[in-house]
């Protein structure tokens, strides 16, 4: 039996026990070679297992660890190493300060729909990446989902997963995983496949929303296994707009279930779509329908990047910075229940404001003709203010009538000519803003990688604190990774405002290996610059 202070593989010093379970013990350990904290899981075979089967299980665990080490994803706990200690396999993983979802549900009860959608989306994106590598997790459940302090979810314990095509990984009839979250076909003795992971994630979402898994939590494992095999899934009552997706994920027919990629996309959309239901009690917000995604970003502690899209149904608002305030005005209008009247009222209100301003400006003409000319012409042509006060002769006659009785006549005329300006101005500014935002997003990624691998100090500041700790694994791990890279090239950069970028990275490693990865990024505005807040490897291959 290992104890604190024990060195595993001559490198990992055990410090304290994090958790224990049927599969083994998880330690917090210190990697003395790379000077970083890690999680070390000592696996053990069940008592009474024949020696031949025990040896097979150890070999299988080592193979699976090597397979899992290929997976690199922001929401999957990575495996760093696989070693043996006292004849038992040990998996060395990233240490993620977190709380298991099972504990979160036990202590806090069911999750709100939007929080469950976020958790499910993040886990599904990691599992989709695993599926692309041919890896089936086989044991998706709340106990294997870690929730960090910022609410992010990470799927762990791929130790019982297996690669498709490796027929030696499982014995016929051997069932891995927790019965309460198993897919019916696995409970009946069939091999687990990608749809089985989809079902297990569906069961996990069901438990997160309803308070218990779809087949209950009966202590008698055999009886529970029988229920799962029968596949009688109850209808969810608290899932809201996630109900149709849950039905599909929990279909008894594996072929009828969506792919994990489709689940990830659906849950990502649900994080936006579920917000109106959460805010229907607020009439001003409910008016806008889709725009309520803005409130969701704040609710989840995520970047409020969906804001520009929801506000697009009020084109009369020219200043993007005013988007958070202006919708409140139409929201209080008596006609708020129907969109077209709201838009009409908003337009009329803005026209009225323009007329009032014109009247005020015309009054100003009587006191100071030069200020009045500048203010009036600046709304119609930006070059006018400079020509009006100049020595140009036509400017003087123009200003002279403005100070006499005829001035009321040109004032309405100017108000009429400036009336279309608010309509055309936002169109022009929004058209110009989109490419500029895309260029900024692209530059943020190319500039970040232009610093690497040489200047990790400056590159480090290009990531959010959450990304630094939960994806990069801390500064020591970050420096260690880049110390093994000779060069990195960025190509095929595609930016999608407000916050998404996809790029191809070509890593040239010190050992001569070349890896090519297509990666998706989410960026946020922080401290006056765009920083990397999340990323996902979409594909990976050797160069």
SEKOLPA-396434 format. One line per field, with one value per residue (C-alpha): residue number from 1; residue in one letter; z, x, y. Coordinates in pm, whole numbers. Last residue first. Layout:
BEGIN
i: [NUM,...];
aa: [A,...];
pz: [Z,...];
px: [X,...];
py: [Y,...];
//
This chain:
BEGIN
i: [543,542,541,540,539,538,537,536,535,534,533,532,531,530,529,528,527,526,525,524,523,522,521,520,519,518,517,516,515,514,513,512,511,510,509,508,507,506,505,504,503,502,501,500,499,498,497,496,495,494,493,492,491,490,489,488,487,486,485,484,483,482,481,480,479,478,477,476,475,474,473,472,471,470,469,468,467,466,465,464,463,462,461,460,459,458,457,456,455,454,453,452,451,450,449,448,447,446,445,444,443,442,441,440,439,438,437,436,435,434,433,432,431,430,429,428,427,426,425,424,423,422,421,420,419,418,417,416,415,414,413,412,411,410,409,408,407,406,405,404,403,402,401,400,399,398,397,396,395,394,393,392,391,390,389,388,387,386,385,384,383,382,381,380,379,378,377,376,375,374,373,372,371,370,369,368,367,366,365,364,363,362,361,360,359,358,357,356,355,354,353,352,351,350,349,348,347,346,345,344,343,342,341,340,339,338,337,336,335,334,333,332,331,330,329,328,327,326,325,324,323,322,321,320,319,318,317,316,315,314,313,312,311,310,309,308,307,306,305,304,303,302,301,300,299,298,297,296,295,294,293,292,291,290,289,288,287,286,285,284,283,282,281,280,279,278,277,276,275,274,273,272,271,270,269,268,267,266,265,264,263,262,261,260,259,258,257,256,255,254,253,252,251,250,249,248,247,246,245,244,243,242,241,240,239,238,237,236,235,234,233,232,231,230,229,228,227,226,225,224,223,222,221,220,219,218,217,216,215,214,213,212,211,210,209,208,207,206,205,204,203,202,201,200,199,198,197,196,195,194,193,192,191,190,189,188,187,186,185,184,183,182,181,180,179,178,177,176,175,174,173,172,171,170,169,168,167,166,165,164,163,162,161,160,159,158,157,156,155,154,153,152,151,150,149,148,147,146,145,144,143,142,141,140,139,138,137,136,135,134,133,132,131,130,129,128,127,126,125,124,123,122,121,120,119,118,117,116,115,114,113,112,111,110,109,108,107,106,105,104,103,102,101,100,99,98,97,96,95,94,93,92,91,90,89,88,87,86,85,84,83,82,81,80,79,78,77,76,75,74,73,72,71,70,69,68,67,66,65,64,63,62,61,60,59,58,57,56,55,54,53,52,51,50,49,48,47,46,45,44,43,42,41,40,39,38,37,36,35,34,33,32,31,30,29,28,27,26,25,24,23,22,21,20,19,18,17,16,15,14,13,12,11,10,9,8,7,6,5,4,3,2,1];
aa: [X,X,X,X,X,X,X,X,X,X,X,X,X,X,X,X,X,X,X,X,X,X,X,X,X,X,X,X,X,X,X,X,X,X,X,X,X,X,X,X,X,X,X,X,X,X,X,X,X,X,X,X,X,X,X,X,X,X,X,X,X,X,X,X,X,X,X,X,X,X,X,X,X,X,X,X,X,X,X,X,X,X,X,X,X,X,X,X,X,X,X,X,X,X,X,X,X,X,X,X,X,X,X,X,X,X,X,X,X,X,X,X,X,X,X,X,X,X,X,X,X,X,X,X,X,X,X,X,X,X,X,X,X,X,X,X,X,X,X,X,X,X,X,X,X,X,X,X,X,X,X,X,X,X,X,X,X,X,X,X,X,X,X,X,X,X,X,X,X,X,X,X,X,X,X,X,X,X,X,X,X,X,X,X,X,X,X,X,X,X,X,X,X,X,X,X,X,X,X,X,X,X,X,X,X,X,X,X,X,X,X,X,X,X,X,X,X,X,X,X,X,X,X,X,X,X,X,X,X,X,X,X,X,X,X,X,X,X,X,X,X,X,X,X,X,X,X,X,X,X,X,X,X,X,X,X,X,X,X,X,X,X,X,X,X,X,X,X,X,X,X,X,X,X,X,X,X,X,X,X,X,X,X,X,X,X,X,X,X,X,X,X,X,X,X,X,X,X,X,X,X,X,X,X,X,X,X,X,X,X,X,X,X,X,X,X,X,X,X,X,X,X,X,X,X,X,X,X,X,X,X,X,X,X,X,X,X,X,X,X,X,X,X,X,X,X,X,X,X,X,X,X,X,X,X,X,X,X,X,X,X,X,X,X,X,X,X,X,X,X,X,X,X,X,X,X,X,X,X,X,X,X,X,X,X,X,X,X,X,X,X,X,X,X,X,X,X,X,X,X,X,X,X,X,X,X,X,X,X,X,X,X,X,X,X,X,X,X,X,X,X,X,X,X,X,X,X,X,X,X,X,X,X,X,X,X,X,X,X,X,X,X,X,X,X,X,X,X,X,X,X,X,X,X,X,X,X,X,X,X,X,X,X,X,X,X,X,X,X,X,X,X,X,X,X,X,X,X,X,X,X,X,X,X,X,X,X,X,X,X,X,X,X,X,X,X,X,X,X,X,X,X,X,X,X,X,X,X,X,X,X,X,X,X,X,X,X,X,X,X,X,X,X,X,X,X,X,X,X,X,X,X,X,X,X,X,X,X,X,X,X,X,X];
pz: [-4122,-3868,-3818,-3591,-3635,-3462,-3169,-2943,-2786,-2509,-2363,-2593,-2536,-2738,-2596,-2388,-2053,-2167,-2488,-2532,-2783,-2867,-3070,-3315,-3409,-3719,-3614,-3809,-3618,-3735,-3564,-3571,-3202,-3132,-3263,-3567,-3499,-3791,-3676,-3893,-3784,-3677,-3508,-3315,-3115,-3275,-3550,-3753,-3831,-4065,-4053,-4319,-4181,-3857,-3831,-3512,-3448,-3260,-3003,-2703,-2482,-2579,-2382,-2076,-2068,-2061,-1798,-1573,-1635,-1543,-1714,-2048,-2051,-1696,-1551,-1838,-1993,-1670,-1637,-1991,-2257,-2440,-2123,-2168,-2518,-2371,-2130,-2376,-2609,-2823,-2906,-2991,-3023,-3377,-3227,-3040,-3327,-3566,-3321,-3229,-3591,-3704,-3440,-3522,-3893,-3824,-3615,-3896,-4153,-3942,-3841,-4193,-4272,-3932,-3987,-4331,-4225,-3905,-4113,-4379,-4144,-3922,-4238,-4391,-4174,-4246,-4562,-4392,-4099,-4346,-4516,-4180,-4100,-4445,-4393,-4032,-4142,-4378,-4092,-4065,-3904,-4140,-4433,-4355,-4306,-4663,-4794,-4613,-4719,-5088,-5061,-4934,-4652,-4428,-4151,-4368,-4544,-4237,-4091,-4429,-4468,-4246,-4461,-4347,-3969,-3957,-4157,-3875,-3594,-3789,-3923,-3583,-3423,-3681,-3661,-3289,-3108,-3370,-3518,-3179,-3218,-3536,-3340,-3085,-3362,-3536,-3211,-3169,-3528,-3478,-3156,-3341,-3613,-3341,-3185,-3522,-3584,-3238,-3282,-3616,-3474,-3187,-3422,-3631,-3324,-3167,-2792,-2737,-2853,-2519,-2539,-2238,-2441,-2699,-2441,-2288,-2627,-2615,-2313,-2399,-2761,-2684,-2740,-3088,-3176,-3472,-3319,-3602,-3693,-3400,-3499,-3486,-3107,-3077,-3296,-3122,-2776,-2859,-2736,-2371,-2262,-2011,-1639,-1692,-1596,-1773,-2098,-2044,-2020,-2367,-2503,-2439,-2786,-2945,-2837,-2816,-2615,-2338,-2217,-2150,-2001,-1739,-1623,-1952,-1837,-1786,-2081,-2295,-2189,-2318,-2681,-2613,-2411,-2631,-2932,-2761,-2657,-3017,-3140,-2881,-2948,-3321,-3259,-3026,-3308,-3274,-3153,-3389,-3471,-3103,-3075,-2716,-2771,-2479,-2692,-2904,-2607,-2442,-2752,-2755,-2381,-2392,-2440,-2084,-1913,-1590,-1657,-1835,-1981,-1836,-2024,-2051,-2189,-2072,-2047,-1805,-1581,-1576,-1488,-1199,-1066,-1093,-933,-628,-479,-705,-844,-1088,-1449,-1593,-1359,-1058,-982,-1294,-1466,-1371,-1375,-1727,-1837,-1707,-1877,-2203,-2154,-2112,-2425,-2634,-2499,-2608,-2953,-2995,-2932,-2635,-2711,-2647,-2315,-2257,-2033,-2324,-2550,-2287,-2260,-1917,-1681,-1382,-1443,-1384,-1638,-1783,-1889,-1967,-2183,-2438,-2299,-2375,-2513,-2739,-3032,-3086,-3384,-3205,-2929,-2569,-2269,-1920,-1831,-1996,-1645,-1688,-1860,-1780,-1709,-1666,-1382,-1294,-984,-1184,-1242,-1297,-1487,-1406,-1104,-1306,-1556,-1887,-1848,-2190,-2314,-2675,-2862,-3242,-3267,-3397,-3108,-2862,-3019,-2994,-2629,-2561,-2740,-2555,-2219,-2298,-2439,-2150,-1887,-2073,-2127,-1762,-1664,-1902,-1781,-1412,-1226,-997,-628,-457,-238,-425,-765,-705,-555,-863,-1082,-931,-771,-913,-890,-1209,-1169,-1516,-1537,-1448,-1485,-1271,-1362,-1085,-1038,-734,-944,-1320,-1545,-1780,-1851,-1922,-1955,-2032,-1850,-2132,-2160,-2338,-2563,-2641,-2698,-2805,-2441,-2438,-2665,-2451,-2139,-2309,-2383,-2024,-1889,-2124,-2007,-1648,-1728,-1906,-1604,-1382,-1624,-1611,-1233,-1181,-1033,-666,-554,-828,-1015,-908,-1072,-904,-1033,-1017,-1033,-1108,-943,-1131,-1109,-1447,-1318,-963,-1073,-747,-654,-565,-542,-694,-559,-747,-974,-699,-564,-370,-394,-349,-142,-43,-142,-366,-523,-899,-1052,-953,-1120,-820,-524,-188,29,125,145,-104,0];
px: [303,122,-248,-491,-848,-1091,-865,-1078,-996,-1119,-1055,-780,-736,-837,-698,-812,-787,-1009,-1204,-1278,-1164,-1305,-1073,-1106,-803,-696,-382,-72,201,563,809,1180,1246,1248,893,771,409,184,-127,-437,-678,-1040,-1145,-1460,-1545,-1795,-1724,-1619,-1248,-1085,-707,-579,-223,-26,327,492,862,1115,866,987,1038,686,529,749,677,302,334,532,289,-27,-213,-251,-620,-747,-484,-395,-742,-902,-655,-734,-468,-249,-50,130,241,441,630,647,870,1061,810,615,565,424,168,-9,16,-146,-428,-501,-456,-739,-974,-881,-934,-1275,-1366,-1258,-1449,-1766,-1725,-1734,-2067,-2197,-2082,-2238,-2570,-2565,-2520,-2777,-3073,-2950,-2886,-3230,-3359,-3062,-3218,-3551,-3388,-3194,-3513,-3674,-3385,-3371,-3719,-3673,-3366,-3562,-3611,-3244,-2941,-2941,-2967,-2615,-2456,-2514,-2411,-2079,-2016,-2046,-1742,-1493,-1290,-1356,-1618,-1849,-1582,-1445,-1786,-1906,-1652,-1845,-2156,-2519,-2502,-2206,-2402,-2638,-2388,-2139,-2396,-2549,-2212,-2130,-2472,-2450,-2761,-3036,-2893,-2927,-3300,-3252,-3042,-3318,-3572,-3343,-3294,-3669,-3704,-3432,-3599,-3927,-3758,-3610,-3950,-4102,-3837,-3882,-4258,-4224,-3980,-4217,-4516,-4328,-4223,-4560,-4603,-4422,-4708,-4748,-4385,-4171,-3942,-3897,-3702,-3511,-3367,-3159,-2944,-2740,-2705,-2565,-2205,-2289,-2388,-2624,-2947,-3200,-3109,-3307,-3326,-2948,-2953,-2953,-2642,-2429,-2486,-2378,-2025,-2119,-1816,-1911,-1990,-2291,-2549,-2361,-2359,-2720,-2832,-2700,-2874,-3197,-3162,-3358,-3702,-3670,-3981,-3889,-3617,-3849,-4114,-3888,-4072,-3980,-3617,-3535,-3751,-3568,-3232,-3292,-3215,-2868,-2727,-2947,-2733,-2428,-2637,-2737,-2378,-2242,-2520,-2452,-2083,-2180,-2379,-2756,-2934,-3157,-2892,-2850,-3222,-3342,-3347,-3196,-3006,-3315,-3545,-3284,-3270,-3648,-3651,-3369,-3622,-3743,-3563,-3762,-4024,-3825,-4033,-3939,-3701,-3813,-3491,-3551,-3173,-3156,-3421,-3241,-2913,-3087,-3209,-2857,-2701,-2931,-2877,-3140,-3046,-3328,-3359,-3354,-3078,-3179,-3229,-3429,-3190,-2848,-2980,-3122,-2795,-2607,-2851,-2801,-2424,-2466,-2684,-2430,-2148,-2344,-2394,-2012,-1980,-2006,-2005,-2328,-2399,-2762,-2653,-2439,-2746,-2944,-2680,-2520,-2581,-2734,-2522,-2189,-1930,-1770,-1962,-1777,-1993,-1724,-1393,-1282,-972,-860,-1075,-879,-1080,-1233,-1006,-1105,-1226,-1182,-897,-1075,-1126,-1206,-1454,-1406,-1683,-1640,-1829,-1560,-1460,-1406,-1662,-1523,-1725,-1632,-1861,-2151,-2134,-1970,-1817,-1756,-1524,-1514,-1201,-1179,-984,-1292,-1481,-1242,-1303,-1678,-1626,-1458,-1733,-1996,-1840,-1845,-2198,-2332,-2195,-2326,-2667,-2687,-2619,-2886,-3142,-3094,-2911,-3070,-2972,-2698,-2514,-2580,-2580,-2245,-2104,-2199,-2063,-1722,-1561,-1253,-886,-765,-439,-336,-298,-51,-203,-64,-57,2,307,430,429,387,381,145,211,55,-314,-525,-847,-1091,-1263,-989,-907,-598,-663,-363,-287,-613,-464,-151,-364,-582,-280,-156,-502,-531,-197,-313,-647,-474,-255,-563,-735,-442,-416,-781,-992,-1069,-1024,-1084,-783,-611,-539,-323,-435,-179,-296,-20,158,453,830,900,1124,996,635,451,151,-213,-332,-625,-685,-821,-1096,-1351,-1303,-1076,-1030,-776,-517,-215,148,281,618,624,967,1133,853,636,807,637,620,258,185,146,0];
py: [1606,1389,1448,1630,1747,1981,2067,2283,2617,2844,3188,3317,3689,3995,4318,4615,4440,4157,4119,3749,3489,3148,2930,2639,2430,2239,2055,1955,1772,1750,1518,1601,1537,1911,1942,2132,2226,2321,2505,2543,2816,2863,3186,3275,3589,3827,3766,3460,3451,3200,3153,2914,2916,2946,2806,2681,2628,2420,2292,2090,2396,2499,2215,2262,2635,2568,2296,2530,2816,2629,2346,2526,2437,2481,2713,2944,2917,3034,3321,3434,3389,3642,3711,3379,3485,3773,3549,3258,3458,3209,2932,3130,3504,3475,3236,3516,3763,3514,3445,3807,3913,3687,3825,4184,4123,3973,4277,4510,4307,4337,4700,4840,4681,4785,5143,5169,5023,5229,5546,5470,5470,5755,5961,5919,6208,6431,6564,6627,6802,7008,7118,7179,7418,7569,7721,7827,8027,8251,8501,8596,8430,8135,8369,8492,8152,8044,8380,8339,7980,8056,8287,8032,8186,7884,7858,7644,7442,7261,7190,7061,6781,6540,6572,6546,6536,6772,7023,7112,7123,7330,7570,7624,7685,7953,8121,8181,8304,8285,7965,7796,7794,7595,7349,7299,7244,7000,6813,6788,6667,6404,6286,6253,6050,5827,5778,5699,5431,5280,5278,5101,4841,4776,4751,4490,4283,4214,4193,4521,4739,4919,5039,4946,4721,4990,5191,4902,4812,5132,5052,4743,4844,5185,5087,4969,5327,5344,5222,5230,4874,4728,4359,4341,4358,3979,3950,4216,4061,3703,3789,3844,3641,3376,3403,3181,3440,3718,3524,3423,3785,3852,3543,3734,3881,3594,3717,4096,4173,3930,4165,4457,4223,4057,3743,3579,3577,3209,3109,3365,3216,2864,2952,3085,2793,2575,2663,2517,2217,2151,2187,1945,1695,1709,1634,1351,1196,1189,876,679,420,337,247,281,661,849,1101,1166,1216,1437,1657,1696,1787,2043,2323,2275,1987,1993,1724,1454,1167,830,598,235,85,-276,-317,-23,-174,-512,-341,-171,-505,-644,-337,-350,-5,150,489,556,447,801,923,1136,1507,1594,1835,1696,1339,1383,1544,1240,1003,1193,1169,794,773,964,746,438,594,595,225,-9,-379,-567,-736,-634,-348,-229,-224,-32,246,263,554,374,64,247,145,-164,-473,-796,-1023,-1091,-973,-622,-456,-734,-620,-299,-172,124,248,187,378,243,475,768,891,1260,1489,1857,2109,2486,2654,2910,2714,2395,2120,1770,1510,1150,1119,1262,973,885,538,385,664,548,655,645,971,1154,997,1161,1503,1441,1344,1678,1873,1672,1759,2130,2123,1918,2154,2457,2300,2198,2559,2687,2434,2510,2233,1976,1963,2159,1910,1586,1754,1927,1607,1403,1683,1615,1922,2090,2173,1997,1804,1691,1317,1042,695,415,47,-208,-432,-241,74,83,388,575,944,1281,1192,1498,1593,1665,2003,2201,1909,1706,1337,1130,1047,849,582,552,524,263,50,74,-15,-312,-449,-423,-587,-874,-932,-943,-1180,-1422,-1391,-1481,-1198,-1262,-903,-644,-519,-202,130,393,730,1009,1370,1618,1911,2054,2060,1896,1617,1609,1560,1613,1403,1444,1090,902,552,252,120,66,412,644,1019,1298,1113,1321,1381,1104,1184,1119,1063,737,545,628,789,735,1048,993,620,337,0];
//
